[in-house]
């Protein structure tokens, strides 16, 4: 019997309430094994083709492999939303091409397919929000929500098998649209899937090529599921061969599959690793076991109409990125690509502008940092801090704590942001480099530098007087502004920063220091 939306949501809530993160992964990998099936057996579903369960569908990475449910049980629905049918969709019938015309699907504008993952359905709140943002972005576009809730329930291994047939059904629906609207190609067809829905989108792309010799324009995989997919063959999971452009967002990825719901390996043309691909700032205090996994959806949705650039950059590793070693766009083999919805144009530009040779690239991993609250998009700043080594600084000694910056310009001030996530001992004469995120502030004129002291258990660090640090200068540069120069800012007359009291740093004060140094050299 088909579950209604309320029943499905209740089932999902009961499942999650009774499973913490560890229990959930134990459930996935220790589910009661299905009745053994001959691995050489194949099951066919009419025009959708036949589905074997032998290798590579059964492997070390997959504890169980079963046949998909039949089409009548899966009961895949295609709900089409357009500007005329924004709230109440038109249902597309794969066996009735007239429903495509009746829905008002435009052949000359983008067609988006959005799909859910395990334990979800087509009416999920995130899908409603995303489809609205897509229609705002292009009022002539069509958003088709794929609802396969008949196959997304536990056990997990069954849902994993079900998406194979769902993918074939989606491919046939896309081909029906292609034929009915007389499309020249599928360049404007974009599949957007979360978790298992990401891999299902890959299957749709595979079957379009195999059965109809058509290639999708784009697939966006939002934290593609890791369990049963990590380390498998290309045809088993989403892969960059499934569309002309495949972009992946990793938000709950781990090399150890039992620690994350998402897949860590790079599988697209571009693989985005916001905040390193796991441990998202928004989720640091969340009790929701799927917070990191779902955050990929929130980030992509914000990127659709955000005025913020959402810039990412290639780097050797996330650790190198955090150290500020890759902070200049399209220099030293570090390519900048806009994250999310607008990524395709900037991906193409790195080749058209000669920054990279497409013959030498398969998958491009990129990194970015995001905020812990909406809006998540921020600008990256590389900041170099020079602790003064003058007599006053050395007599006072170092301090432990945190540094905050507030950028100022003639256009207005940005919000104060933190440089170092962990407390640091700012010893006299030492240098520190940080990569931090803050508001976009054009034409920076000055900076308010604030210091917050952190007490330690070491009595030698305790202060009778107000803790303070002496900074000689800071250097600041924006990653997003490719033509930005490294701006040097200094305190007035070598004034120290007292804990809790912001101090103005500006370029003019550096002139005073230079004149003083010149006088000392003359002496």
Buried (B, 14 or more C-beta within 10 A) or exposed (E): EEBEEEEBBEBBEEBBEEBEBEEBBEBBBEBEEBEEBEEEEEBEBEEBBEBBBBEBBBBEBBBBBBBBBBBEEBBBBBBBBBBEBEEEBBEBBBEEBEBBEBBBBBBEEBBBBBBBBBBBBBBBEBBBBBBBBBBEBBEEBBBBBBBBBBBBBBBBBBBBBBBBBBBBBBBBBBBBBBEBBEBEEBBBBBBBBBBBBBBBBBBBBBBBBEBBEBBBBBBBBBBBBBBBBBBBEBBBBBBBBBBBBBBBBBBBBBEEBBBBBBBBBBBBBBBBBBBBBBEBBBBEEEEEBBBBBBBBBBBBBBBBEBEBBBBBBBBEBBEEBBBBBBBBBBEEEBBBBBBBBBBBEBBEBBBEEEBBEEEEBEBBBBBBBBBEEEEBBBBBBBBBBBBBEEEEBBEBBBBBBBBBBBBBEEEEBBEBBBBBEEBBBBBBEBEBBBBBBBBBBEEBBBBBBBBEBBEEEEEEBEEEEEBBBBBBBBBBBBBBBEEBEEBBBBBEEBBBBBBEEBBBBBBEBBEBBEEEEEEEEEE
